[in-house]
């Protein structure tokens, strides 16, 4: 399940600009055409969409860690007849000298007379060295086969235009391995907010980063939100009241364990840490 990636190091980060997630955060820098996956003249393979380089938000605690992880995925995923667009990058874990960055993507692969769309969420592991952050491993999402039938809640989530699911999260729901408590909470929150989901089940660390405690995510009992009503959680310009109200709404929708950039009460109902300064986590017992 572990795909070891070639190490990559960035020692400086001068482009940590913020961008609005009214659509998924795409950045503003076009990826050079030689790596955008376009078709060659006379080819039967259709041209692929132009993709743009992702950039961290101004509010990121460790933008260089994210940028190192993202550039690794962008370099690996963009090439002849293939293209990858990074939607978001959030922490799966952030410690002093190690990190997990969850790189959420959409992808395209050109085949004769057709374009195959998809996407993964990559759990990119990094360590801090004297010269900067270095990628040590990449764990791609594996949602599993789609279920033949889906619950009413799953069907509701899949058709909702208020719940924006990246490919890996959508495949998680289609797999039938996400608890209805999670899906029902999404639907409840979606009635008030337009929620941009980053991670549901696959692509997340199996254990809470830096511990031996199982995470709720791989068990299909949690989801993360990286933007609310088009406002990125990590963006300093996003009103604190919006994020706090959303966190309280997640608790009211049944989450026993709500984490985010602000501490709203006592554990285990509420928590905050460096890992969760860029998204809202909602976990469920069943």
Secondary structure, DSSP 4 states (H G I P E B T S, - for coil): --B-----EE-----------SSS---SEEPPGGGTTPPPTT-SBPPPPP-EE----TT-S-HHHHHHHHHHHHHHH-BTTEEEEEEEEEEEEE-SSEEEEEEEEEEEEEEBTEEEEE--EEEEEEEEETTEEEEEEEEE----SPPSS--HHHHHHHH-SSEEE-HHHHHHHHTT-S-HHHHHHHHHHHTT--EEE--SSTTS-SB-TTSSSBPSTTTT-EEEEEEETTEETT-TTS-HHHHHHHHHHHHHTT-SEEESSS--SSTTTEE--GGGTTSEEEE---
